[in-house]
Amino acid sequence: MLTNELSSEFTAAPGGVMTDEVGVITGDLELRTRCGQDGTVTVEVRYAGADEWYRLSAADARLNDPRDHAVLHRSLLGVLHRPQG
């Protein structure tokens, strides 16, 4: 199954973002969303420039139309990128 991947850097709010694997991470991060042909989306974050990705808690989704992937990615980025809180 082919996967479409989008990635964007952002700065987390002072409280950080919750991940499944390591709990809260803060600071300069990178968001990655991957959407399969069936509309299944996985959402991950990592420290900017790091190798290890972490699942963003409760963020995975299934789109009715995989063409909406970019819209979902931009929406998540808008929610997560809050450097001032």
N, C-alpha and C positions, 0 to 999 in steps of 0.2 A: 504494500500500500504506500503510495506516495504521500509525503508530508510537506506541507507548506510551513516555513518557519519565519517568524519575525522577531527582531530583537531591538531593544531601546534602552539607553542608559537613563537613570533618574536618581534623584536624591530622596530618600525615605523621610517621612515625618519623624519628629523627635522620638516617638514611641516605636519606630521601626515597623517591620512587617513580620508576620508569623509564618514560619515554615514548619512542615511536618517533621523534618529530620533533626533540626538543631534549635528550634524555637525561634525567638525574635532575632532578626539581624537588622542593622542600622547603617546609615551613612550612604555613600555612593554605591549604587547597585545597578544591576542590569536585569531587565525583564525579558524573558523569552517565552513566546507562545508558539505552539506547534499544532497544526490542524491537519488531520487526516482527511482523506476523500469522503469518509463517512460523517464528517462534521465533528468528530471527537477532538476536543482541544485540551492540551496539557499546558499548565502555566507554571513556570519556574523562575527563580531569581538566583542571583549570585552576586558576590562582591565584585565590583567593576574590576576587570582584568584577571579575576581568579579562574581556576579550572573547574571547580566543583559547583554544580547546580543543585538547588533545593526546591522541592515542591512547595508552592505557595498554598497555604492551608485553605481548604474549601473553595478553591478557585477553578478547578477543572470544570469543563462544560461540554455540552453537545449542541452544536448549531444545526438548525434545520437546513441551512444553506451554507456550505463551506466558503462561499464567496463573501460572507459576513465576517470572516476571520480578521481582516484589517480593522474593521470597525470595533470589534471586541478588543483587539490589542490596544488601539488608541484609547478606548474607554478605560481599560485597566490602568494604562499609563497615567491618564488624567486623575484617577483616584489615588494612585500610589505616589505620584510625584508631588510631594507637599513639603518642601524643605523648611518652610516656616511653621508647619503644623496645621 
